[in-house]
Amino acid sequence: MKNKKIIFMGTPKVAGEYLNSLIQNNFQIQAVFTQPPKKKSRGMKLTKSPVHLLASEKNIDVFCPNNFDDETINQLNKFKPDLIIVMAYGKILPKSVLDLPKHGCINIHVSILPRWRGAAPIEHALMNGDKESGITIIKLIEKLDAGPIIAQEKFTIPSNFNKLQLTNKLTSIGTKLLINTIPTILQNKIILRNQEEKLATY
C-alpha cells in the first residue's frame, strides 16, 4: 500500500497539515503541485506557499504551474500516479488531469457537502450559525465540489467556537479521515454516494 504513487496538490498552511500527515504515515509522495510564489508584504518579496516550503524541506519535487498546459500534463504523466490528493490547491483541474491517475483524483473539503461548496466554507458555517460541520472527501469531477462522496465525518460545533478553533478541529478530523480512507481507495473498496443536489448551497 505504501508503495503507491501519490501526488499532492495544495497551497495554504492548512493543506500543509494534510501533506505532513501523509508524510508521517509513510505514504509515498511523488511530487507536490502548489500555487506559484507570490509577492507579499511591503518589500514585495516573492514568497513560497506553506506547502511549497514543507515539500522542499522534505526533499519532495515541487511544481508551480500557472495552468495545466501540455507540458504540465506530460510532466504529471511521467509520474504515473495512482492517486492525486487535492486540498485547498486554488486551481480547478481539467478533465485531462482528472482522468490521469489509476484511482482518480480526490478532494478534501471542510464542510458537510453539498453544504458550502466553493470558497470559505468555515466562515460560511460560522456566519450562518451552523450547528454541525465536518469533513467530506469526494472524487473530483469537472463541476466544483460536486463529485460523489467517498467519506464524510460530522461533529457538533460548540457554541463558543471561533474560526481558528473550528479550523483546528476540522484539520484534526480531516487528516485522520484521509489517512484511514486512502487504503480503501487504493484497494478499490470505496462505495461512492452522490451528493443531494437539492441541499447544495450553490
N, C-alpha and C positions, 0 to 999 in steps of 0.2 A: 504493500500500500504506500509506503513512504517513498518508493522509487518512482511514483507517478510524477509526471512533469506538470508543474503548476506555474501559471503566470498571474501575477497580482497587479491590479490597476487601482490606484488610489492617489490622493493628494494631501489632504489636511492631517492634522495631528491625530484625530480620531481614527483615520484609516491606518495610520502608523501603528496604532494599538493592535489592530487586526493582523497586520503584517508581522508584527513582533510575536504575536501569539502563534502564528503559523510556523515561524522560525523556531520558537521554543519547543513546539511539538514535533519538530524534526520533519516537517513537510518540505519537499524539495522545490524551492522557488527558483525557477529557471531564469526569470527576468522580472523586472518591475517597470511598469509604464506609469508615468505621472505627468502633471502639467509642467510646461517649461518654466525655468526660473523667471520670477517677476521682479520688477523694480519696486523696492519698498523703502519706507522711512525717508527722512529729509535728504539723506545722501543719495537717494535713488539707486542704491546698490542692488545688483542682481542677487536675489535670494532664492535658494533652492527650497522646494517643498519639504515638509517634515518627512514624508515618505521617501523622497529622494535622499535625504540625509541619512535616514536609517538604513536604506538599502546599500548606500555607499559604505557605511560603517561595517555592514555585514558582508561586504565584497560581492554583492549581487549586481549584475548588469542592469543599468538604468537607461531607459529610453524616454525621451520627452518630445514626441512628435506633435507638430501643430495640427495635423489632421491624418486620417488614415488613407494616405495615398498608396500607390502601387508599391513603392519602396518599403513603406511601413508594413504593409500586408505580407510582402515577401520575407521581411525580417521575422515577423510573427510565425510564418510558415516554417521557417528553418528550425524553430524550437520544437515543432511538432507537439504542442501542448495537449495534455489530457484534459485539462480544465483551466478556464480563466475565471478568476475571482475578482469581482469589481466592488469597491466600497468607496463612495464619495470621490469618484475619479474626476467628474466635471466635464466629461465628453460622452456623447451618445455613440455607441458602437454600431457601425454599419453591418448589414447582413453578411458581408464577406468575412467579417471578424466573428460574428455570432456563430457562423457555420463551421468555423475552423477547428476548435478543439473536439476531441473524441467525445467528451462528456458535456459539451456545450459551455456556455458562459452563465455564471450565477452572480446575483447581486444581493448585497446585504442592505436592507432598508430599515431605518429607525422609526418605524410606525407599524401599526396593525393594518397592513394593506387589505383592501384598497383605500383605507382612510389615509389622507395626507400623502398622496402621491406627489412627486416633484420635490422642489426645494423646501428647506426649513421645516421639516415635519415636527421636530421637537418644539420649536417656537409656536407652531400652529396648535399643537396639543395643549400647551400651557395657556396660550391666549384664549382658547375656547373652553377651558376648564374641563378637559377630558378626564374621566375617572380612571381610564386604562391607557396604557401604552404598551409597546413591545417591539420585538424584532421580527422581521419577515425576511426569509431567504427565498428568492424567486429565480426561476430560469428566465434569462433575459430574452426578450423578443424586441422587435423594432419599435413598438409603442412604449413610451416611457413608463416605467414602473407598473406595467400591466401584465407581465408574464405570469404563468401559473406558479402557485405556491409550492415550494419544496418543504419548508419547515417554518414554524411560527411559534413564538412564545410570548405570552402576555403577562402583565403584572399590574397591580393596582397602584396608581400614583398617590403617594402620601400628600395630604393637603398642603403641607408647608414646603414641598419640593420646589427648588429654583432650577434654572436651566442647567447649571453645572452639575447639580445632584442628579437630575434626570439623565443627562448625557452620560455621567459616570455609571449609573445603574444600567442603562441600556448597553453600554460598552461591555460591562461585566457579563450581562446575559448573552449579548451577541457573539462575543469571542468564544464562549463555551459552546453555544449553539452551532457555530460554524465548525469548530473542531470536531464536534460529535456528528455533524451532518455529512462532512466530506467523505468518510468511508462509505456511507450509504450511496452517495452519488457515484463514486468510483466503482462500486460493485453492481451498479445498475439496479439498485433495490428501492429507488425512490418512487413514491406514488404522488403524482402531480395533482394539485387541486386548483381548478380555475377560480380566479377572483370573482366576487359577486359585483358585477358592473354597476348594479343599482345602488350600491353603497359607496361608489367611488366619489371622491371629493372634487374630481375634475375629469 
